[in-house]
Amino acid sequence: MDAFAKLIDEQSKTFDLTKIISKEIEEADAVIPPSSVYKYYPPERSGFFSKPSIRFTQRSGLNDPFELSRRWTEFGSVSTRKVFADHIKQTLKKLRGDKDALVQIVKADCLRRGQFLSDEQLQEMRRVLGTKAGKMTRQQIVESASLQIDTFVDLAFLGMNSGSDRFLEEMAATYGIFSVSDTPTNEQLWGLYARSNQGFVVELDAHHQFFRAPNGRHLLRQVKYTDQQLPELLQNPLYIFLVKNQNWAFEREWRILRRLVDCDEAVGLNTDVHVANVKPGMVRSVIFGAAYDQNLMPGHIANLLLFDPTIKVKLTYIDRESRAIAFHDLSSLV
């Protein structure tokens, strides 16, 4: 690997991103999911009751056509590239005592100009750099290399910027999204996703282990709604999958991202529907819409309680006085 490319790659792993990343990242990390989140389903998803599972949907199956698309002007702005270049230059100064690193820098520079240094020449260079007289030479090598850092950083960021569309395509093919709302009483969601109250809503325990990383960190993240583009992706990398246009704000969405290969099963005609099995304790309640098929409900409830007898069962109704969606608790009637 080219010496400068290797240096940039190594520094990208240790660079303090807090210097450039928006405070929105820290604020988003600090937001704890509500106790429960809600998934709206149409009536044809009644298979949930006999085999509870949730789907991690790929980009092509999501409702927003702009999901996992570019919402930034460039990967890294001029000011960000300068901060990054300055960091590398400071690191480069520390290499003045590293003979092997300096020899590799000189070797790479010579190759770039069509000059090949033999093993004997490289060995002699190491010897000279180790002498007292070589101190000035080491300083000159570092200063010369520093002059080239800005160019190499610009080229590196240009490559990352031009490759961002390819990265998004690969991400869209590799990951799926599970989306939920923080409310079970959203009239628009009942109409849009639950087929005008003919469907049902599943209340999930948002703090269940399923929604946590091994270290306990919450994986459910709140979606941000905005029509604005970022000047650069590095300012807020969460824009990749946690931002939707303002006209979707009514969904009050939370979501979790998962690699498709980490799902429990791939089903469907083309095995392109990736699902994860629901575990007992994940579901707190199931809320049937007021227009749900009453003939099917007893069988669905029976299957559901065989899976987990602690699940509460509810039925929606329209409270004309409060002009809101309300619930009858059916648990005592089961």
C-alpha positions as CSV (number, residue, x, y, z in Angstrom):
1,M,0.0,0.0,0.0
2,D,1.2,3.5,-0.8
3,A,2.8,5.0,2.3
4,F,0.5,8.1,2.4
5,A,-2.6,5.9,1.7
6,K,-1.6,3.7,4.6
7,L,-1.0,6.7,6.9
8,I,-4.5,8.1,6.0
9,D,-6.1,4.7,6.6
10,E,-4.5,4.3,10.0
11,Q,-5.4,7.8,11.1
12,S,-9.0,7.3,10.0
13,K,-9.2,4.7,12.8
14,T,-7.9,6.9,15.5
15,F,-9.2,10.3,14.4
16,D,-11.3,12.1,17.0
17,L,-14.6,12.4,15.2
18,T,-16.0,14.7,17.9
19,K,-14.1,17.5,16.2
20,I,-16.4,17.4,13.2
21,I,-19.5,15.4,14.0
22,S,-22.7,17.3,14.9
23,K,-24.0,17.3,18.5
24,E,-27.1,15.8,17.0
25,I,-25.3,12.4,17.2
26,E,-24.8,12.7,20.9
27,E,-28.3,14.0,21.4
28,A,-29.7,11.1,19.4
29,D,-27.7,8.6,21.5
30,A,-29.1,10.1,24.7
31,V,-32.7,9.6,23.7
32,I,-34.1,6.5,25.4
33,P,-36.9,4.7,23.6
34,P,-40.4,4.8,25.2
35,S,-41.5,1.8,27.2
36,S,-43.6,0.4,24.4
37,V,-43.5,0.8,20.6
38,Y,-46.2,-0.2,18.1
39,K,-46.3,-2.1,14.8
40,Y,-49.3,-1.6,12.6
41,Y,-50.4,-4.5,10.4
42,P,-53.0,-5.1,7.7
43,P,-55.4,-8.1,8.1
44,E,-53.5,-10.2,5.6
45,R,-50.6,-10.4,8.1
46,S,-52.7,-12.5,10.4
47,G,-50.0,-15.3,10.1
48,F,-48.4,-13.4,12.9
49,F,-50.7,-15.1,15.4
50,S,-49.7,-18.6,14.5
51,K,-46.0,-17.8,14.1
52,P,-45.0,-14.4,15.6
53,S,-42.2,-12.8,13.7
54,I,-41.2,-9.4,12.5
55,R,-39.8,-8.4,9.1
56,F,-36.6,-6.4,8.5
57,T,-37.5,-4.7,5.2
58,Q,-35.1,-3.9,2.5
59,R,-35.1,-0.5,0.8
60,S,-37.4,-1.6,-2.1
61,G,-40.1,-2.5,0.3
62,L,-40.1,0.7,2.4
63,N,-42.8,3.3,1.9
64,D,-40.5,6.3,1.4
65,P,-38.9,6.1,-2.1
66,F,-36.0,8.2,-0.8
67,E,-35.0,5.7,1.9
68,L,-31.2,5.0,2.1
69,S,-30.5,7.6,-0.5
70,R,-28.0,10.5,-0.5
71,R,-29.1,13.3,1.7
72,W,-25.8,15.2,1.8
73,T,-23.8,17.4,-0.6
74,E,-20.4,15.7,-0.1
75,F,-18.7,13.2,2.1
76,G,-16.5,15.7,3.8
77,S,-16.4,19.5,3.5
78,V,-13.3,21.6,3.0
79,S,-13.1,22.5,6.7
80,T,-13.4,18.8,7.6
81,R,-10.7,17.8,5.2
82,K,-8.4,20.5,6.7
83,V,-9.0,19.2,10.2
84,F,-8.2,15.7,9.0
85,A,-5.1,16.8,7.1
86,D,-3.8,18.8,10.1
87,H,-4.2,15.7,12.3
88,I,-2.2,13.6,9.9
89,K,0.5,16.3,9.7
90,Q,0.8,16.3,13.5
91,T,1.1,12.5,13.4
92,L,3.7,12.7,10.6
93,K,5.9,15.0,12.8
94,K,6.1,12.2,15.3
95,L,7.6,9.9,12.7
96,R,10.9,11.8,12.6
97,G,12.4,9.2,14.8
98,D,10.9,6.3,12.9
99,K,13.5,5.4,10.3
100,D,11.5,2.6,8.7
101,A,8.5,4.8,8.3
102,L,10.5,7.5,6.7
103,V,12.3,5.1,4.4
104,Q,8.9,3.8,3.2
105,I,7.7,7.4,2.5
106,V,10.8,8.1,0.4
107,K,10.5,4.8,-1.4
108,A,6.9,5.5,-2.3
109,D,7.7,9.0,-3.5
110,C,10.5,7.7,-5.7
111,L,8.2,5.0,-7.2
112,R,5.7,7.7,-8.0
113,R,8.4,9.5,-9.9
114,G,9.4,6.3,-11.7
115,Q,12.5,5.7,-9.6
116,F,13.2,2.3,-8.0
117,L,15.4,2.1,-4.9
118,S,17.3,-1.2,-4.4
119,D,17.5,-3.0,-1.1
120,E,21.1,-1.8,-0.8
121,Q,20.0,1.8,-1.3
122,L,17.2,1.5,1.2
123,Q,19.6,-0.1,3.8
124,E,22.1,2.7,3.3
125,M,19.3,5.2,3.8
126,R,18.3,3.6,7.1
127,R,22.0,3.8,8.2
128,V,22.3,7.5,7.3
129,L,19.0,8.4,8.9
130,G,20.2,6.8,12.1
131,T,23.3,9.0,12.3
132,K,23.5,12.4,14.0
133,A,23.9,14.0,10.6
134,G,20.7,12.3,9.4
135,K,18.6,14.4,11.8
136,M,18.3,17.2,9.3
137,T,17.5,14.7,6.5
138,R,14.7,13.3,8.6
139,Q,13.3,16.8,9.2
140,Q,13.4,17.5,5.4
141,I,11.6,14.2,4.6
142,V,8.8,15.0,7.1
143,E,8.4,18.6,5.7
144,S,8.4,17.4,2.2
145,A,5.8,14.8,3.0
146,S,3.6,17.3,4.9
147,L,3.4,19.4,1.7
148,Q,1.7,16.5,0.0
149,I,-0.8,15.6,2.7
150,D,-3.5,18.1,1.6
151,T,-3.5,16.7,-1.9
152,F,-3.7,13.1,-0.7
153,V,-6.5,13.9,1.8
154,D,-8.5,15.6,-0.9
155,L,-8.1,12.6,-3.2
156,A,-9.1,10.2,-0.5
157,F,-12.3,12.2,0.3
158,L,-13.0,12.5,-3.4
159,G,-12.9,8.8,-3.7
160,M,-15.2,8.3,-0.7
161,N,-17.6,10.9,-2.0
162,S,-17.8,9.3,-5.5
163,G,-18.2,5.9,-4.0
164,S,-21.1,6.9,-1.6
165,D,-23.8,5.8,-4.1
166,R,-22.2,2.4,-4.5
167,F,-22.0,2.2,-0.7
168,L,-25.7,3.0,-0.3
169,E,-26.6,0.3,-2.9
170,E,-24.5,-2.3,-1.0
171,M,-26.0,-1.2,2.3
172,A,-29.5,-1.4,0.9
173,A,-28.8,-5.0,-0.3
174,T,-27.2,-6.0,3.0
175,Y,-29.4,-4.5,5.7
176,G,-33.1,-4.4,6.6
177,I,-35.1,-2.0,8.7
178,F,-37.8,-2.7,11.2
179,S,-40.0,0.3,11.8
180,V,-42.5,1.0,14.6
181,S,-44.4,4.0,16.0
182,D,-44.5,5.3,19.5
183,T,-48.3,5.6,19.5
184,P,-51.1,3.1,19.1
185,T,-53.8,5.8,18.5
186,N,-52.6,7.4,15.3
187,E,-55.6,7.7,13.0
188,Q,-53.5,8.0,9.9
189,L,-51.5,4.9,10.7
190,W,-54.6,2.9,11.4
191,G,-55.9,4.0,8.0
192,L,-52.7,3.6,6.0
193,Y,-51.1,0.4,7.5
194,A,-54.0,-1.3,9.3
195,R,-56.4,-1.1,6.3
196,S,-58.9,1.4,7.8
197,N,-59.1,-0.4,11.2
198,Q,-59.4,-3.9,9.6
199,G,-56.0,-4.8,10.8
200,F,-54.2,-4.9,14.1
201,V,-51.4,-3.4,16.1
202,V,-48.7,-5.2,18.1
203,E,-47.4,-3.5,21.2
204,L,-43.8,-4.4,21.8
205,D,-41.6,-4.0,24.9
206,A,-39.0,-1.5,23.5
207,H,-36.6,-2.3,26.3
208,H,-36.6,-6.1,25.7
209,Q,-33.2,-7.7,25.1
210,F,-34.1,-8.1,21.4
211,F,-33.8,-4.4,21.0
212,R,-30.5,-4.0,22.8
213,A,-26.9,-4.5,21.9
214,P,-24.8,-7.1,23.9
215,N,-23.5,-4.2,26.0
216,G,-27.0,-3.1,26.9
217,R,-27.2,-0.1,24.5
218,H,-30.6,0.6,23.0
219,L,-30.8,-0.2,19.3
220,L,-34.1,1.4,18.6
221,R,-33.4,4.9,17.3
222,Q,-35.8,7.8,16.7
223,V,-36.3,9.0,13.1
224,K,-35.7,12.6,12.3
225,Y,-38.0,14.4,9.8
226,T,-36.5,17.1,7.6
227,D,-36.4,18.1,3.9
228,Q,-33.0,19.7,4.3
229,Q,-29.7,18.2,3.1
230,L,-26.5,18.0,5.1
231,P,-23.5,19.8,3.7
232,E,-21.5,16.7,4.5
233,L,-22.2,13.1,5.6
234,L,-19.5,13.1,8.3
235,Q,-21.4,15.8,10.2
236,N,-24.2,13.3,10.9
237,P,-23.7,9.7,9.6
238,L,-27.2,8.8,11.0
239,Y,-28.6,10.6,8.0
240,I,-28.0,7.3,6.1
241,F,-30.9,5.5,7.7
242,L,-32.5,7.7,10.3
243,V,-33.9,10.6,8.3
244,K,-37.1,10.9,6.4
245,N,-38.8,13.7,4.6
246,Q,-41.0,16.1,6.7
247,N,-44.2,14.8,5.2
248,W,-43.7,11.4,7.0
249,A,-43.6,13.1,10.4
250,F,-47.1,11.8,11.3
251,E,-45.6,8.3,11.7
252,R,-43.6,9.2,14.8
253,E,-41.2,6.4,13.8
254,W,-38.5,4.5,15.6
255,R,-36.5,1.9,13.9
256,I,-33.7,-0.7,14.2
257,L,-31.2,-1.7,11.5
258,R,-30.1,-5.3,11.2
259,R,-28.0,-7.3,8.7
260,L,-30.2,-9.6,6.7
261,V,-27.9,-12.5,7.3
262,D,-28.5,-12.1,11.0
263,C,-32.3,-12.7,10.6
264,D,-33.7,-16.0,11.6
265,E,-35.3,-16.9,8.2
266,A,-35.7,-15.9,4.6
267,V,-39.2,-16.6,3.3
268,G,-41.4,-15.7,0.3
269,L,-41.4,-16.8,-3.3
270,N,-37.9,-15.5,-3.8
271,T,-36.8,-15.9,-0.2
272,D,-36.4,-12.1,-0.1
273,V,-38.5,-11.6,3.0
274,H,-36.2,-11.6,6.0
275,V,-37.8,-12.2,9.4
276,A,-36.7,-12.5,13.0
277,N,-38.7,-14.7,15.4
278,V,-40.5,-12.9,18.2
279,K,-39.6,-14.2,21.6
280,P,-42.0,-14.7,24.6
281,G,-42.1,-11.5,26.6
282,M,-41.5,-9.2,23.6
283,V,-45.2,-8.7,22.9
284,R,-47.2,-6.8,25.6
285,S,-50.5,-6.6,23.8
286,V,-52.3,-7.0,20.5
287,I,-54.9,-4.4,19.6
288,F,-57.5,-5.4,17.0
289,G,-59.0,-2.7,14.9
290,A,-62.7,-2.0,15.2
291,A,-63.4,-3.4,11.7
292,Y,-61.4,-6.6,12.2
293,D,-63.2,-9.8,11.1
294,Q,-65.0,-10.9,14.3
295,N,-65.2,-14.4,13.0
296,L,-61.4,-14.8,12.8
297,M,-60.6,-13.1,16.1
298,P,-61.2,-16.0,18.5
299,G,-58.9,-18.4,16.6
300,H,-56.2,-15.7,16.3
301,I,-56.4,-14.9,20.0
302,A,-56.2,-18.6,21.0
303,N,-53.0,-19.1,18.9
304,L,-51.5,-15.9,20.3
305,L,-52.1,-17.0,23.9
306,L,-50.6,-20.4,23.2
307,F,-47.5,-18.6,22.3
308,D,-47.5,-16.3,25.3
309,P,-50.4,-16.3,27.8
310,T,-49.2,-13.0,29.3
311,I,-50.2,-11.0,26.2
312,K,-53.1,-8.6,26.7
313,V,-55.8,-8.5,24.0
314,K,-57.6,-5.2,23.2
315,L,-60.2,-3.9,20.6
316,T,-60.3,-0.4,19.4
317,Y,-63.4,1.8,19.3
318,I,-64.0,5.4,18.4
319,D,-64.7,7.6,21.4
320,R,-67.1,10.2,20.0
321,E,-66.9,12.4,23.0
322,S,-63.1,12.7,23.1
323,R,-62.8,12.3,19.3
324,A,-60.0,9.8,19.8
325,I,-59.3,6.1,19.4
326,A,-59.8,4.2,22.6
327,F,-59.6,0.5,23.6
328,H,-61.8,-2.2,25.2
329,D,-59.7,-4.7,27.2
330,L,-60.7,-8.2,26.0
331,S,-58.3,-10.1,28.3
332,S,-60.9,-10.8,30.9
333,L,-63.2,-12.2,28.3
334,V,-60.7,-14.7,26.8
